């Protein structure tokens, strides 16, 4: 508080604050800190346009936004499924936002089905949000670590399989 009033006062006190050369060197390391964090900045999401059809698996540590069709599994940090998108395969991401259609298992720490979502398959999640109007056929299971695919052979794999059998019997 006192330093603010000294800075606001005109005259010799403002010039006294500017004379020490130690203050301009202090911001220099913080500027280099900002430079060191810029290479670590996350690249923008990879966008798969609506006219793109992919047959095969996708794996990235970054973000993916799908607007087209993917026949295969997807692993990502953040997966956004657009309204025009169709994914046939297993989806696994830290955050999954579904606006379009997924046929297959969904694994995510945070899973969100918007009002335009259509999911046919099981959802294994830590937290989930399902908006009114979303279509969902399958089972929902909460796990503390839903991304561990190897743990699916124990508790996670045993429960979703009967739900798939029930879906197949119902169709």
Residue pairs with C-beta under 8 A, 6 or more apart in sequence:
6 13
6 17
7 13
7 14
7 17
17 23
42 62
42 63
43 62
44 63
45 62
45 63
45 64
45 65
45 78
45 80
46 60
46 62
46 63
46 64
46 65
47 64
47 65
47 67
48 54
48 64
48 65
48 66
48 67
48 68
48 70
48 85
49 67
49 68
50 67
50 68
50 82
50 84
50 85
51 68
52 67
52 68
52 69
53 68
53 69
53 70
53 71
54 68
54 69
54 70
54 71
54 72
55 71
55 72
56 71
56 72
57 72
57 73
57 74
57 75
57 89
58 64
58 70
58 72
58 73
58 74
58 75
58 76
59 74
59 75
59 76
60 75
60 76
60 77
61 76
61 77
62 76
62 77
62 78
63 76
63 77
63 78
63 79
63 80
64 74
64 76
64 78
64 79
64 80
65 79
65 80
65 82
66 74
66 79
66 80
66 81
66 82
66 85
66 87
66 100
67 82
67 84
67 85
68 84
68 85
69 85
69 86
69 87
69 88
70 85
70 86
70 87
70 88
70 89
71 88
71 89
72 88
72 89
73 89
73 90
73 91
73 92
73 104
74 87
74 89
74 90
74 91
74 92
74 93
75 92
75 93
76 92
76 93
77 93
77 94
77 95
78 93
78 94
78 95
78 96
78 97
79 91
79 93
79 95
79 96
79 97
79 108
80 97
80 99
81 87
81 91
81 96
81 97
81 98
81 99
81 100
81 101
81 102
81 117
82 99
82 100
83 99
83 100
83 116
84 100
85 99
85 100
85 101
86 100
86 101
86 102
86 103
87 100
87 101
87 102
87 103
87 104
88 102
88 103
88 104
89 103
89 104
90 104
90 105
90 106
90 107
91 102
91 104
91 105
91 106
91 107
91 108
92 106
92 107
92 108
92 147
92 149
93 107
93 108
94 108
94 109
94 110
94 147
95 108
95 109
95 110
95 112
96 106
96 108
96 110
96 111
96 112
97 112
97 114
98 106
98 111
98 112
98 113
98 114
98 117
98 119
98 134
99 114
99 116
99 117
100 116
100 117
100 118
101 117
101 118
101 119
101 120
102 117
102 118
102 119
102 120
102 121
103 120
103 121
104 120
104 121
105 121
105 122
105 123
105 124
105 160
106 119
106 121
106 122
106 123
106 124
106 125
107 123
107 124
107 125
107 146
107 147
107 149
108 123
108 124
108 125
108 126
108 146
108 147
109 125
109 126
109 127
109 146
109 147
110 125
110 126
110 127
110 128
110 129
111 123
111 125
111 127
111 128
111 129
112 128
112 129
112 130
112 131
113 119
113 128
113 129
113 130
113 131
113 134
113 136
114 131
114 134
115 131
115 132
115 133
115 134
116 133
116 134
117 130
117 131
117 134
117 135
117 136
118 134
118 135
118 136
119 134
119 135
119 136
119 137
119 138
120 137
120 138
120 167
121 137
121 138
121 164
122 138
122 139
122 140
122 141
122 160
122 163
122 164
123 136
123 138
123 139
123 140
123 141
124 141
124 142
124 143
124 146
124 152
124 156
124 160
125 140
125 141
125 142
125 143
125 146
126 142
126 143
126 144
126 145
126 146
128 140
128 142
130 136
137 167
138 160
138 163
138 164
138 167
139 159
139 160
139 163
141 156
141 159
141 160
143 151
143 155
143 156
145 151
146 156
148 156
